[in-house]
Each structure stands twice: as C-alpha cells, then as structure tokens.
Amino acid sequence: MSQYTPMKRKQRGPGDSPLVYASLDELMRLRFKASGFSFLPRQPVHSILSGRHASKLRGRGLNFEELRNYLPGDDTRNIDWKVTARTREPYVRIYTEEKDRTVWLLVDQRMSMFFGSRWKMKSVVAAEAAAVSAWRVLSQGDRVGAVVFDDTDLQVIPPHRSEDRVAQILKSVVRKNRALHAGSDVKPQPEMFNRALQRVSSLARHDCLVCLIGDGSGIDDDTRKYVTRLTEHNDVISVFIYDPLEQAMPQAGRLVFSDGFSQLEFNTSEQALRAAYGEDFQNRLERMQATSRRHAIPLLPVHTAAPVLEQVRAELGQH
C-alpha cells in the first residue's frame, strides 16, 4: 500500500485560506504587532527542544574612532600596548558603536514546508516569522536583507533600512509561498538549504545577524562548513519550524490533508509511515541540536499550532 493517495477535488483559488497560504496584507500588518522581543546582544535564549543553554550575541559592530591618553575608569582591555610602549604613557583605543547592523533572513519555502496538521502550514509560519523579524529589525533602525528559496531557485534581496525593502522581502516570500501546492511535480531538493546558506555566507561579511527560518531539511556535513564560515564573524539564530504531528504521528486511520487545491490522504495505521515521520523529525532535530551546540547558535522552536508572535516573544523574552 502506498504511503499516500492523491485525491482531486473542486478547484479553488490558492489564496482562499490564510492558514494554508501567506497573505501579503497580513504580513504587512504584522508591522504593528512586531514588538515584545529583541535581537539585542548578551541575551540568553532557552530552547525547549535543544536543551537549556545561554548564548551571547555580538550585537552591533564597533568602529575605531581615536587614540587618547588613559583616564581612570577606562577599560584596560582597550589599552593599545604598542603605542603605550613607544610613548611610555598609557594610551587607549576609543570605539563607537555602529549606527546600524545588517540582519539577513534565510527563508525556506520548499515543499517540505508545505505541511500543517493543527492550525497553519509550516510555510505560512515561516513567512510570518520572517515578517515579524523584518519589521522588528527595521523598528530598531537596522538594515534587513533576505535570501528566499524554494526547491528550484533562490532570490537575494540586498539589505536596506526601509519599509520598501521589507515589503520587497515579503513579496518574494509570498510569491514562492503561493507556488506551493500538493499536486506539484517539483522534486524536493534538500540541497537547496546548503545553496542558500552558501550564498548568505558570502554576503554576510562581518558583524551581521543571520536568522535561519525553516524546518532543517537538508542539513548535512557540508552545512557545518558554511555555518563555520558564518559564525567566525557573525551571529546566527536558527528558527526551527515544525508541526506537532511530525514529532509523533498518531494511529488515527486515514487522515486527509488539503491545500484548498487538491488533497492528500494518509493512512496513519501504517506503522512504517508513522516510524518514517518520527525518524525524519528526530534526525533533523538532532542535526540542528548538534550544529547549535557546536557553534553556540540559539535554537528557537516555532510550531504550527499557536501564533508565531507569541512563541517568538516567549523564546526571545519581553523587550
């Protein structure tokens, strides 16, 4: 018996339900709700999936401003020992904080994200997570850019500090989101995650914050290479999008999932199917946990059964 059986139904427009497809209007309106959390440095982030740990983010970069004589109360770590040795008087290097910071959003809109059993599809949750992040970054005066990818290609939106740039990012996300449907003949491409990661690692040069938003599909040994390059000079946060059904599929007979365009029927009585779902989720989670621990990357779990903003606030704290 096959794992699932495609079923045709009456054709409907792809935008009928905001639970199945992202709405640009809704993503734009999230601007007025994107508060109560922060990407500030030295912020402890605890994950219910990765185990409790704290991670310190670099925050904004520092620009060298001047050398001057040491004064009582100056941070001794800023003493310039070469100049001090040459002049025989203590000198310190003075830095000013950069006025803005570049934040890159890596947004997954592949077919693996087109799944949801409780409330919304993972692809919609990822779109909303990208929206609240982009609006929050803009409200803090930072620049935001994005790499939005699906199973066929990726789009790079260069960082900028403007409402128009956020709108451009969200339009790209919605465009790829609306292309998803259950009857798609597009082959899943797990390697697209590494392609997107490679691209952003070449773009995020120094003191950037890179926010990975997706379900972790495609993480492998090559991923470590790109993540290592990224974390040498940047901060990384991983927003892990998942559906509760992926953790443990219940034995509930035949279940039908629909995107409003077509249907898929799963026979959850098949032990092999339930085992495959559970194993895939566990493998992805373990790979993400290992990467998180190795590179001190905060892992933020966001599921499909509750509002995104509530979950982000709970993970990143009230700010």
N, C-alpha and C positions, 0 to 999 in steps of 0.2 A: 504494500500500500504506500502510495506516495505521501510525503510529509504534508503537502497542502494541495488543494484543488482550486484553481482559478474559477471564479463564477462571474459571469457577465450580468449586469443589471442595467436599469434605465440610466442613460447618460445624463449627467448633471454637470454644471459648471464647477471647475476646481476651487472656486472661491466661496462655495456655499457655506462652509463651516470654518470659523476661526480656530476651532480645535484641531482641524486637520491641516489647514494651510495658514501661513502667516499673513497678516493683513498689514499693509504699509501704514494705513491710517492708525491702527492700534500701536504699531511700533513707534510712530512719530509721537503719539500721545503719551507714551511712557516717559517722555522727557519731563513731564510734570510730576512724575512719581519716583524718578530715579534719585532717591536720597536715602539716608539711613545706613549707608555703608561707605567704606573708604578704601582706597588703594595706598594709603599712607605707609611710609616705612616703619620698621620695627613693630609691625602689627602681628600678634600671634594669631595663627589660623589653625583651628582644630577641625579635623575631618572625622566624621563618624565611620567612614569606610577605610581610611588609610591609617587609623590609629591616632591617638592624640600626640601632636608634636607642635612645636612653635617654629616659625620661620621668620627671619628678618629680611625685609626687602631693602634694597639700596636707596630707594627713593630717587629724588631728582639728583642730577649730577652737579659737580662743583666746578666753577671756573676760577682759575688763578687770577688774583687782582693785583697784589703788590707784596713787596718785602718791606718789613719795618722792624724797628728795634723791639725786642721782647719787653712786655709790660706785665707786672704782677697780675695773675689771673688768666693769662693766655694759656692755651692748651699746649703743653710741652711736646705733644706729638707733631705739632706744626713747626717745630724748630727746624730751620734749614742749617744742617750741621756743616755743610761745605762753606757757606757764607760765614757762619759763626767762626769756623776755624781760620778762615782767611782774614777776617776783620778783628778777631779776638773779642768780639762783642756778640751777645746772643741776638739772633735775628729769627723772626717767624714769617712763614708764608701765609698770606691772608687770602681766603677764598670767599666767593659769594655763590649762593645757590642759584642754579639755572632758573630762569623765569618760567620755563615750561618744560614738560617732559613728553617724550613721544611714547604713545601706547599703541601697540599693534594687536589687533584682534584676528585670530585664526579661526574661521567659522566653517564648520563641517556641515555640508548639505548633501551628503551622499545617500544612496538608497538604504544603507544600514541605519540611517537616522529616521527613515520613514516608517516608524513603528510607535504605537502607543496603545495601552490597554485600559488606562484609568480615566484620563482627562484629555490630555493633549499629546500630539505626536512629538517624538524626540526632536524632530527637525524644527517644529514650531517653538519648543522650549529653547533650543539653541539660538533661534532667531531673536527671541525675547531676551535671552541672556546677553546676546551681543548688543541689543538695543539699550538695555539699562546700563551696560558697561560704557558704551559710547557716550550716552548722554551724561553719565556721571563724570567721565573724564573731561568732557567739554566744560561742564559746570565748574570744574576745578582749575580751568584755564590751561589745560594740557592739549597737546595735539593728538589726534587719533587717526589711524590708518587701518587697513584690513587686507587680509588675504582670504577670499571666499572661494571655496572649492566644492566640486561635486565629483562624480565618477569619471568625468570626461576632461575637465579642464579647471583652471583656477583663474581668478581675477584679482589683480592687485590694485588697491585704491591707496595712493600715497597719502601719508599723514598730513593733516592740516587742522588748524584750530578754527572751525567754522561750523555753523548749522548746516550749510550746504554740503560739507564733506560728510557729516553724519548721515544726512539724507541720502547721499550717493552710496554710502556703505549699506544702508538699509534697503535701498532699491536693488542693489546687487544680491543681497541675501534673499529678498522676496522673489526675485526673478528665478534664482536657482531653486528656491523652495517650491514655487508653483510648477516647476518642471517635473517634480516627483509624482509618480502615481504607481499603483500596484501592478498595472499591466505593462510597465516599462520594459523595453527589450535591452536597456542599457546594462552591460555586465558590471557587477560590483568590482571596484578597483581599490583594494586595501592599500596599495602602494601610493595612492594619491595623498595620503596623510604625510608620508615622508617627502613627497614632492613639494607640498605646501610648506612643510617645516624647513626644508632646504632653502626655499625661496625667502622665507621670512628671516632665516639665519643670515642670509647675505644682505638683507636690508636693514636689520636692527644692529647697528654698529656699536653703540655704546650707551649705557645708562637708559636703555629703553625698558619698558614693561611689556612683556608678550603674554597675552591671555589666550590660551588654547581652549576652544569651546567645541566639544564633540564627545563621541562615545568610545574613543580609544581604539577603534577598529584600525588595524594596520600597524600597530606598534610592534617593532621587531628590533633586532640587534643594530640595524642601521639608524634607528631612531636615536639611540644613545649618542651617536656621532654628532648629529645635528643639535641635539639638546645640549651636549657638552659645549659645542661652539657657542650656542646662545647664552648659556649661563656663565660663561667666562667674563662677560662684561655687561650682562643684562639680568633683569629679574624675569622670572617665568611663573605664571599661575595656571594651573590646569583645572578647568571647569568640566567635570565628568558628568555627561548627560546619560541618564539611564532610565529604564522603565522597570517598575517593581516586578512585572511578570518575567523579566529576563533573569532575575535572581532565582526564582523558583516557579516554574510553570505548574499550575495545579492540574490534577487529573479531573477535568471537568467535561469530558466528552468533546463534542465538536464545538469549536468557537469560530465565529465569523468576524473578520475584521474588514472594514470598508474605508475607502478614502473618499466616498461620495461619487466615485467614478467607476470603480469596479470593486470586487470583493475577493478576499482570500479566506478559505475555510481550513482551519487546522483541526486535526484530530488529536486532542491532548491526551487521549487514552494510550497513545503510542509511547511506550516507555523510552524508546530510542530518541524520539523527538524531544521529550522533556529533558532527558540527560544531555542531549546536544546543546540545548539552550542554556542549561545551567553551567555546563562545562565551558562554553564560549564566554559567558559572562565572567566566570571565575578566572579564566585565563587572561582576559582583558584587564580585569581588576588587579590581578597580581602583577602584570607587567607595568601598569600605571603606578602601583604602590612601590615597586622596585625602582622605577625611574624617579618617583617623588623622593624616596629616601636617599638615593644616590646623589641627587643634585639639589636637595633641600627645596623642592618645589612644593608649595602648598597645593593640596588636592581638595577641591571643593565639589562635593557630590550634589547634583541637582537632578531631581527626578520629575517624572511627568504627572504626578498625582497631586501637586499643590502649586500655587502661584510662584513663579520664578522669583519675584522680588522678595517675597517673604523668606525664601530659602537663602538667597544671597545675603540678606540682612542678618539672618541667623548665623551664617558662616563667617562673614566679614565683620560683624559687630555693628553696633549702633554708632554712627558718626555723622 
